Amino acid sequence: MLSPTSHLQCHRSRSSLATLGLYLVLLPLLVALAGCSTHAARTQELMATDYQQLDNDALLLHFYEVEDQISVTEQRRSSPSVSLGFGLGSYGGRSSVGAGVGVSTPIGQPESGADLRAHLNRVRLELQKRNITP
């Protein structure tokens, strides 16, 4: 028979495993959400740039940055994601383990890609006015 102290230590170890499992599931989710907000913020920043006020070098750099952002936007929209999850739990004297697998295709924002392409075309026209070839 287990002593009360060893039973308490066993319960604490199960509890810490459950907490670790929760952190392992929540951490990637938080990183993914942060990545999405960074992506959207970068798109808004590029769209808000007053490209007509930029000098030639900065305008050319802006052109390439918008091209890169379009690639990122289209890649994120078309890539499916696979999720793996597991959990540990205990209730009273019982403990359980769960696992799951999910596949999803993210719903992108098609208007952001179209808006970026329109912005890129306006920047391209400005480059042509200045006789700059990207």
C-alpha positions as CSV (number, residue, x, y, z in Angstrom):
1,M,0.0,0.0,0.0
2,L,1.2,3.5,-0.9
3,S,1.9,5.9,1.9
4,P,-0.1,9.2,1.9
5,T,3.1,11.0,1.0
6,S,3.8,8.9,-2.1
7,H,0.1,9.2,-3.2
8,L,0.4,13.0,-3.0
9,Q,3.7,12.9,-5.0
10,C,2.0,10.7,-7.7
11,H,-0.9,13.1,-7.9
12,R,1.4,16.1,-8.2
13,S,3.3,14.4,-11.0
14,R,0.1,13.7,-12.9
15,S,-1.0,17.3,-12.4
16,S,2.3,18.7,-13.7
17,L,2.1,16.4,-16.7
18,A,-1.4,17.7,-17.4
19,T,-0.1,21.3,-17.2
20,L,2.8,20.5,-19.5
21,G,0.4,18.9,-22.0
22,L,-1.8,22.1,-21.9
23,Y,1.3,24.3,-22.5
24,L,2.4,22.1,-25.4
25,V,-1.0,22.5,-27.0
26,L,-1.5,26.2,-26.3
27,L,2.0,27.4,-27.3
28,P,1.8,26.5,-31.0
29,L,-1.7,28.0,-31.1
30,L,-0.5,31.3,-29.7
31,V,2.5,31.4,-32.1
32,A,0.2,30.8,-35.1
33,L,-2.1,33.6,-34.0
34,A,0.8,35.9,-33.6
35,G,2.0,35.0,-37.1
36,C,-1.4,35.8,-38.5
37,S,-1.6,39.2,-36.9
38,T,2.0,40.0,-38.0
39,H,1.1,39.1,-41.6
40,A,-2.0,41.3,-41.6
41,A,-0.1,44.2,-40.0
42,R,2.6,43.9,-42.6
43,T,0.0,44.0,-45.4
44,Q,-1.6,47.1,-44.0
45,E,1.7,48.8,-43.5
46,L,2.6,48.2,-47.2
47,M,-0.8,49.4,-48.4
48,A,-0.5,52.6,-46.3
49,T,2.9,53.5,-47.8
50,D,2.8,56.8,-49.8
51,Y,4.9,55.3,-52.6
52,Q,4.7,58.6,-54.7
53,Q,6.7,60.4,-52.0
54,L,9.5,57.7,-52.0
55,D,12.8,58.3,-53.7
56,N,13.8,56.0,-56.5
57,D,15.7,53.4,-54.4
58,A,13.0,53.3,-51.7
59,L,10.3,52.9,-54.4
60,L,12.1,50.0,-56.0
61,L,12.6,48.4,-52.6
62,H,8.9,48.9,-51.8
63,F,8.0,47.2,-55.1
64,Y,9.9,44.1,-54.2
65,E,8.5,44.1,-50.6
66,V,4.9,44.2,-52.0
67,E,5.8,41.3,-54.4
68,D,7.1,39.3,-51.5
69,Q,4.0,40.0,-49.4
70,I,1.8,38.8,-52.3
71,S,3.7,35.5,-52.3
72,V,3.3,35.1,-48.6
73,T,-0.4,35.9,-48.8
74,E,-1.0,33.4,-51.6
75,Q,1.1,30.7,-49.9
76,R,-0.7,31.0,-46.6
77,R,-4.1,30.9,-48.3
78,S,-3.4,27.8,-50.3
79,S,-1.5,25.7,-47.7
80,P,-3.4,23.2,-45.7
81,S,-2.4,22.6,-42.1
82,V,-2.2,19.5,-40.0
83,S,-2.7,19.7,-36.3
84,L,-1.8,17.1,-33.7
85,G,-3.0,17.3,-30.1
86,F,-2.9,15.3,-26.9
87,G,-4.0,15.8,-23.4
88,L,-3.6,14.3,-20.0
89,G,-6.2,14.7,-17.2
90,S,-7.1,13.3,-13.9
91,Y,-10.3,13.4,-11.9
92,G,-10.3,11.9,-8.5
93,G,-8.3,8.7,-8.5
94,R,-8.6,8.2,-12.3
95,S,-6.4,9.6,-15.1
96,S,-6.9,9.7,-18.8
97,V,-5.0,10.4,-21.9
98,G,-6.5,11.8,-25.2
99,A,-5.1,12.4,-28.6
100,G,-6.4,13.9,-31.9
101,V,-5.3,14.7,-35.4
102,G,-6.9,17.4,-37.6
103,V,-6.4,18.7,-41.1
104,S,-7.8,22.0,-42.3
105,T,-7.4,24.4,-45.1
106,P,-7.2,28.0,-43.9
107,I,-9.7,30.5,-45.1
108,G,-7.7,33.3,-46.5
109,Q,-8.6,36.8,-47.2
110,P,-8.8,36.9,-51.0
111,E,-9.4,40.6,-51.0
112,S,-6.0,41.3,-49.4
113,G,-4.2,39.5,-52.2
114,A,-6.2,41.4,-54.8
115,D,-5.6,44.7,-52.9
116,L,-1.9,44.0,-52.8
117,R,-1.8,43.2,-56.5
118,A,-3.6,46.5,-57.3
119,H,-1.1,48.4,-55.1
120,L,1.7,46.6,-56.9
121,N,0.3,47.7,-60.2
122,R,0.2,51.4,-59.0
123,V,3.8,51.1,-57.8
124,R,4.8,49.6,-61.1
125,L,3.2,52.5,-63.0
126,E,5.1,55.0,-60.8
127,L,8.3,53.2,-61.6
128,Q,7.6,53.4,-65.3
129,K,6.9,57.2,-64.9
130,R,10.4,57.5,-63.4
131,N,12.0,55.3,-66.1
132,I,13.0,52.6,-63.6
133,T,12.8,49.0,-64.6
134,P,12.4,46.5,-61.7
